[in-house]
Amino acid sequence: MTRLSITKTYKLFIDGKFPRSESGRTTVLMPTGGGDAADRPHPHPHEAVHVCRASRKDLRDAVVAARKAQEGWSASSAYLRGQILYRLAEMLEARRGEFEGILSEGAASATAAKGKRTSKAKAGAARVKSPAGAALTPAAEVSASIDRLICFAGWADKFAQVLGCNNPVSGPFYNFTIPEPTGVIAVIAPDAPPLLGLVALAAPVLCSGNAVIAIAGETFAAAVCACVLGEAVATSDVPPGVFNILTGERSELVPVVASHRDLDGALAAGLDGRMSATLRAGAAENLKRVHIVSDPGSLADESAASSPRLIEPFVEFKTVWHPAAT
């Protein structure tokens, strides 16, 4: 009996659902051999995947869903947020083999594409290094992504003590500084490291009570890992709308992120100079917070990327005065 292979179309993940792009567009990505489908005259169906290409309307829908969900997420206890992030780590562990397979195929694609017309960013997916200089293998990257989620699950009920404080003031008062979430944050992930790059950016933003709209990288490994991560989020306890994931072209979506007035901030890594300037220019116009990680490879540094200081860019500090008994 002949086995039927089905070409899978990976959907967007918005408000806990898996819609296709409202534009009907998809991008064909090849797991091996390098380049786009156009590089192969007769690509076999099982060699390619279709990934939805999000439009500005899809991004607006994600913002609406995130805004609706963010208030409840921030109002939930820090302990509960930590439990939910830990549950998400468990879902990644359950799909470890699938993630490792995607990362292995993506690395093979990037290696084969080297010397062809593919960009340096795609080739870089096979050259991600750990801080010690050793190659970050697919198994190591999945383990690091799981560890990063567990790390920020632990920080969820502890970062307030580190970033906040009891201020010394003159007079019969207590004075407290308390961190609160900024709101709805766009996370623009790099092409490499494909899975760890997205997780390392999203986890600290989520743990403090923000809602996230993640824009995945454009390589095969980055885009498909993001789609499978969405499937893991759907089977965890993350409330619908808190963590939304879009695949598409940064050149189309970054200007919309920059100009959208209902986004409170943007966290990005792996952007070129033109895209970084676009994001900062939009922030100057509508006063959203923007933080750009200049070196995506630094996200693989466990000691630096696990710091509660990564939570700080997207929390606001409220100072409370309270009378003290004399």
Secondary structure, DSSP 8 states (H G I E B T S, - for coil): --------EE--BBTTB----TT--EEEE-SSSSSBGGGSSS--GGG-EEEE---HHHHHHHHHHHHHHHHHHHHS-HHHHHHHHHHHHHHHHHTHHHHHHHHHHHHHHHHHHTTTT--HHHHGGG--B-TTSSB--HHHHHHHHHHHHHHHHHHTTTHHHHH-EEE--SSSEEEEEEEEE-SEEEEE--SSSHHHHHHHHHHHHHHTT-EEEEE--SSHHHHHHHHHHHHHHHTTT--TTSEEEE-S-HHHHHHHHHH-TT--EEEEES--HHHHHHHHHHHHHH--EEEEES-GGGGG-HHHHTSGGGTGGGEEEEEEEEE---
